[in-house]
Amino acid sequence: MRRAGWVLLALVALAAAGAPWLAPNPPDVRFDDLLYAPPTPVRVLDGGLRAPFVRPLRVVSRVERRFEEADRRVPLRWLTGGTLVTAAPDDGAPLLVLGADGYGRDIFSRLLYGARTTIGLALLATVLASLAGALVGGAAGYAGGWLDGVLSRLSELVLVLPGVYVALALRAVLPLVLPAPVIFAVLLGIFALLGWPIVARGVRAIVLAERERDYVLAARAAGAGPVRLLAVHLLPAAGGHVAAQATLLLPAFILAEATLSYVGLGFPATTPTWGTMLQDAANVALLGDAPWTLVPAVAIFVVVLGVNLAVQGSGRAPVQLDR
Amino acid sequence: MARFLARRLLFACVLVLAVSSAALLLTRLAPGDVTAQLGAFAPREEVERTRARFGLDEGPLAQWGGWLARAARLDFGDSFLYNRPVGPLVLRAAGNTAMLGLTALALATLAGVPLGIFTGSRRGGTLPGLVRAVSLACLSLPPLLTSLAFVFVAARTGWLPAGGMTTPGAADAGWGAWVADVAWHMPLPALALALPVAATLERLQAQSMGEVAGEPFLLAAAARGLSRRRLVLRHAWPVAVRPVCAVYGLVIGALLSGSFIVEYVTAWPGLGRLMYEALVARDIYLVAACAATGGSLLAVGTFVGDVLLVAADPRVREV
C-alpha cells in the first residue's frame, strides 16, 4: 500500500516535470470548433490493423455540442516538434486525450501544466510553512518565558480559525485582479501564514522536552551557543515531526489553491491550474454532458490518496481535517 | 472543571470579538470600497452619501469604535448588497449553515462510529477490509471533490436536485411542504460534507478499538465468559470512544471550513456564500457580521467538543 502511494506520487511528479514534452498541444491554444469536445478516440482498426490514428472531429450542432467523426484517417505523429505524440492540430484533428474545455483548449495539456503551478505552489508553501514553524517552535521551546507565551497563544489562535475562511478573507481584501506571478506569491504567503502553527506546536513541545537531555547539556557545557544548539542538536530531533506535519500540509495546500481558484479568488482563469480548470465544472447544466471537465478533481484525489497511502503506518494520525 | 469551562467561555468571547474586528478592519483597509458597486458613473452626491452611510468617511479606528459601540446595542449596521440590516440576513444564513452542518455531523457519526467499531473489533476478513479501503479512499476526498462529484451525478441522473436549498415557490404551499422541499435538497450537500468526516471518525474509532483490544480488563471480561457482543459494546467501546469524543471540536471546525465550498458548489444559501459575496463586494458591515457569526458557531462547536471531552475523560476535570 505504501509503495502504491509512492508510485502514484512519482507518476504525478514525472507528468508535471515532463509537461512540455508530454502535452500533445500547447495549453492555451483554443480549438474554436471543439468547445467541450469529448476525448479523441485513438483507433488502430480500419479494415485491418493500422498504425494508431485519429479521425478529425466535425461539429454537427454547436448548441447541443454534438460532434461527428470525419471519414479520414490522421495518423498520430510520434516524437515530432518536441512532443511525445500529437495528431494534426493545424488540420482540425488535434489529439485531445481528455477532451476540450469550454474554450476548446486541450484539458490533458492544461492538466499537465496546471500540475506544475498547483503542486509547485503547494510544495513551496509546505517548505516555507515547515521552516517557519520549525524556527518559531524551536525559538519558543528553547527560550521559554514571555516569548514562548506570546508565540504559543498566537499559534493557538491561528489553529482554531477555519483556514478556508482566513485564506478567503486575506485573499479577498487584496485587489481582486492581479497577474499570475503576484497571485503565486500572495497565495504562498497566505498558505505559509496559515500553516506554520501546525508545525510549530509540535516542534515547541519536542524542543522543550529535549533541551534538558544530557546530550544537549553536554553540548552547552562544551560552549555551544543557542543558535548552534538549536540548529545542530534540537531541531534535528524534531525532524520526524516536521516531516509528518508536512504530509498533512501538502494536500491541504493543493486543495486550498483549488478552492480559491475555483471561486475566482486564485489564479486568473487563463493560467492553467487545477483550481482554475475546475471552474469549467461549475456550469451544472453542462457538467452532466461533459464529465471530462472533472478531470482536475480526479487529479487532486490521486495526489491526496498518494500522500495518504505513502504515509500510512508512519505514525501519522489518520485524522485528515483540512483546516 | 468549572474553571476549565469558564476559561473556554472567555476564550470564545475573545475569539468572536477578535475575528469580527479583524474582518472589519481588513475590509476597511482593503483597496476599493463598496461604492465601486454603484458603478463608475454614479453621481458624486450618491457616492458621498453611501460612504457616509457605511462609515467610510471616518478613520478606520473611529469606524471600528463606532461599530463596537453600536454592536453592543445589537445594531450591526446595514448591508449594501441587500439594502437592509445585516442581523436578520446573517442569522438566516447561519441557520442554514448550522442545519447543513448538524445534518452532516449526524450522518458522519451514525455511519463512522458503528463502522469503526465493526472494523476495529475484527482482525481480518473481507468486509472489514472493504470498509477500511473505502474509508481510506474517502479520506482523500475532501468536500470540494465530493460536492463536485455529487453535483455531477445529480445533473446526470436527476435523482436529486443539483443545487439550492428550496425550489422557488415551494414555500407558498405551507410549512410542511417547505420542510419536505428542504429535506429533498439536503442529502446532496450533507453527504458531500459528511463523507470525509465519516471516514475520519471510522478510522479513529477503529484504531482506538484496536488499541483497547489488548487491555487486560478485556481479557478478564472475556475469561468471565461474556458474549462477544457484550464484550465489544459494553466493555471495549466506552473506553475506545474517548479519542473520538476528543476530536469532535476539530470535526466541528472542519465542518465549518468544508461547508464554505459545499455551499458554493451546491448553491446552499449559507454563511459561507454570504461571506464570500460580502468580501468581494467590500460590504463592510456584512463581512464583520458574518465573521462574528462564524466565530460564534465555531466557539459553540469547540465548547460542545470540550464538554464532550470532559464527559468522556475524567482526567481533564482535574485541570
Contacts between the chains, C-beta under 8 A, distances in Angstrom:
chain1	res1	chain2	res2	distance
A	157	B	15	7.8
A	157	B	18	7.4
A	160	B	15	6.8
A	160	B	253	7.2
A	160	B	298	7.2
A	160	B	302	6.9
A	161	B	19	7.1
A	161	B	298	7.7
A	162	B	253	5.6
A	162	B	254	8.0
A	162	B	256	5.0
A	162	B	257	4.0
A	162	B	260	7.9
A	162	B	294	7.3
A	162	B	298	6.6
A	163	B	257	6.1
A	164	B	257	4.5
A	164	B	258	7.7
A	164	B	260	5.1
A	164	B	261	7.1
A	165	B	256	7.9
A	165	B	257	7.0
A	165	B	260	6.5
A	165	B	272	7.7
A	165	B	275	7.0
A	165	B	291	7.9
A	165	B	294	6.4
A	168	B	260	7.1
A	168	B	275	7.4
A	168	B	276	6.7
A	168	B	279	6.6
A	169	B	23	6.3
A	169	B	26	6.3
A	169	B	275	7.9
A	169	B	279	6.2
A	169	B	287	7.8
A	169	B	291	7.5
A	170	B	26	7.5
A	172	B	30	7.6
A	172	B	276	7.7
A	172	B	279	3.8
A	172	B	280	6.0
A	173	B	26	4.8
A	173	B	27	6.1
A	173	B	29	7.2
A	173	B	30	3.6
A	173	B	279	7.3
A	174	B	30	7.0
A	174	B	31	7.4
A	175	B	31	5.2
A	175	B	32	7.2
A	176	B	32	7.9
A	176	B	280	6.8
A	251	B	140	7.7
A	251	B	142	8.0
A	255	B	142	5.3
A	255	B	144	6.2
A	258	B	144	6.1
A	259	B	144	5.7
A	259	B	260	7.8
A	259	B	261	5.3
A	262	B	144	7.1
A	262	B	261	7.5
A	262	B	264	7.7
A	263	B	261	7.7
A	263	B	264	5.7
A	263	B	276	6.5
A	265	B	280	7.8
A	278	B	144	8.0
A	278	B	148	7.0
A	281	B	148	5.8
A	281	B	152	7.5
A	282	B	265	7.5
A	284	B	151	6.0
A	284	B	155	5.2
A	284	B	162	5.0
A	284	B	163	6.2
A	285	B	155	7.5
A	287	B	151	6.6
A	287	B	152	5.2
A	287	B	155	5.0
A	287	B	156	7.9
A	288	B	152	6.8
A	288	B	155	3.8
A	288	B	156	4.2
A	291	B	152	6.3
A	291	B	156	7.7
A	294	B	148	6.2
A	294	B	149	7.2
A	294	B	152	6.0
A	297	B	144	7.5
A	297	B	145	4.9
A	297	B	148	5.2
A	297	B	149	6.9
A	300	B	144	7.7
A	300	B	145	6.2
A	301	B	140	5.7
A	301	B	141	6.2
A	301	B	145	5.7
A	304	B	140	4.1
A	304	B	141	7.8
A	304	B	142	7.2
A	305	B	136	7.8
A	305	B	137	6.7
A	305	B	140	3.9
A	307	B	140	8.0
A	308	B	136	6.5
A	308	B	139	5.7
A	308	B	140	5.2
A	309	B	136	7.4
A	312	B	136	8.0
A	317	B	204	7.8
A	318	B	139	6.9
A	318	B	200	7.0
A	318	B	203	3.7
A	318	B	204	6.3
A	318	B	207	6.4
A	319	B	200	5.5
A	319	B	203	7.7
A	319	B	204	6.4
A	319	B	247	6.3
A	319	B	250	7.2
A	320	B	139	5.0
A	320	B	140	7.8
A	320	B	196	7.1
A	320	B	200	6.2
A	321	B	197	7.9
A	321	B	200	6.5
A	321	B	250	5.3
A	321	B	251	6.8
A	321	B	253	7.2
A	321	B	254	3.8
A	322	B	142	5.5
A	322	B	254	6.7
A	322	B	257	6.7
A	322	B	258	7.3
A	323	B	250	7.4
A	323	B	253	5.9
A	323	B	254	6.1
A	323	B	257	5.8
